[in-house]
Amino acid sequence: MSPTPEATRPSRADRLTMVERMLLIRRVEERLGADFKAGKLIAGVHLYSGQEAVGVGVCQHLRDSDWIASNHRGHGHFLAKGGDVRAMMAEIHAKATGVCKGMGGTMHVADLSKGILGANGIVGGGISLICGAAFSQSLQGQGAVSVAFFGDGASTQGVMSEALNLSALWKLPMIFVCENNLFSEFSRSDTVVAGRIVDRAAAYGMPGVQVDGNDLDAVWAAAGQAVLRARAGQGPSFIEAFTYRMAGHVEAETGFLQGAQYRSGEEVQAWAERDPIQRQRTQLLSTQQATAEQWADLEARVAAQVEDAVQFAIDSPPPPAEQALQFMFA
Ligand SMILES: Cc1ncc(C[n+]2csc(CCOP(=O)(O)OP(=O)(O)O)c2C)c(N)n1
């Protein structure tokens, strides 16, 4: 549901919907992290824990007919856009019931029926794909919009400039959402990124804002403005959301880092204290929009959903061998 231009806070109903999605993403990611460490997954996973308010705050404004393109940290975007948790879990487990029939895995969760163009292992790859999606939407003239989620590292890729230029020139219904989690793999953003990322937008004459990406309300409000602008045919917008990934870059990293540290415990702790879900919990309870019992019910409901999805994935068959030669050519 889109807000009116002057709305700065989501309704209680919208907030509860968003909080439930954020919690689902968190619990799914926690489970995947634990299962990877227990040797139950076939590939390392890049978790979205800590960044949930960005994906959820943006996607709350979107419909199935709107497109999103994601990056390697794509589980959160998939669930935020309304993707099915069972089908995603089965995909990550490489099962035939997966959303891509078990052929894509963690970095390719896509569901075109939900407007999810997919996660993408190529850093910056989604930015160009979504530009094409926005171009097709502008030709169709139905008021649909396209959103690219990418990291601060991806913002340094050449494709970023091309997409900014083209989308501004052609007034494409597009929203650039940079999730600045301060790191690109194990490099601090300020050692690889020159200047302020948001300032790229001004060079192409498009509005750009910086928001606290751990503040659901702030993300939701900024995204609401950008979506309204795009739907009205006024062109693209840029949002730089500051956030932090609470997990490692990839769950396999302890193996190859061999004890090397790239961020301090104090920094991780400081960001844990700004946890976007805990902030929502505090706000809901302190403003009497929810009770502790309701929160406990929510936690239980989400836990059951995660357990069900994992069991569904485990019980599902692997893809048939002949499938290996399908979907290769069109
Ligand atoms: C074109 C390309 N270059 C390099 C890589 C290796 N790589 C994978 S993730 C990553 C860091 C991306 O950082 P960022 O865009 O900030 O996203 P984050 O992981 O912080 O969410 C890199 C360099 C890649 N997958 N693709």
The ligand as an ORCA input file, in Angstrom:
! r2SCAN-3c Opt
* xyz 1 1
  C      31.560     -8.571    -10.890
  C      31.949     -9.192     -9.569
  N      33.078     -8.781     -8.968
  C      33.451     -9.315     -7.774
  C      32.684    -10.288     -7.185
  C      33.073    -10.874     -5.822
  N      32.213    -10.302     -4.794
  C      31.138    -10.965     -4.352
  S      30.282    -10.111     -3.205
  C      31.370     -8.834     -3.270
  C      31.192     -7.624     -2.386
  C      30.009     -6.838     -2.746
  O      29.865     -5.790     -1.816
  P      28.554     -4.959     -1.762
  O      28.076     -4.663     -3.126
  O      28.813     -3.806     -0.869
  O      27.481     -5.944     -1.116
  P      27.484     -6.616      0.340
  O      28.165     -7.949      0.187
  O      28.195     -5.713      1.268
  O      26.059     -6.788      0.674
  C      32.377     -9.095     -4.182
  C      33.485     -8.155     -4.488
  C      31.510    -10.706     -7.870
  N      30.705    -11.626     -7.361
  N      31.151    -10.118     -9.033
*
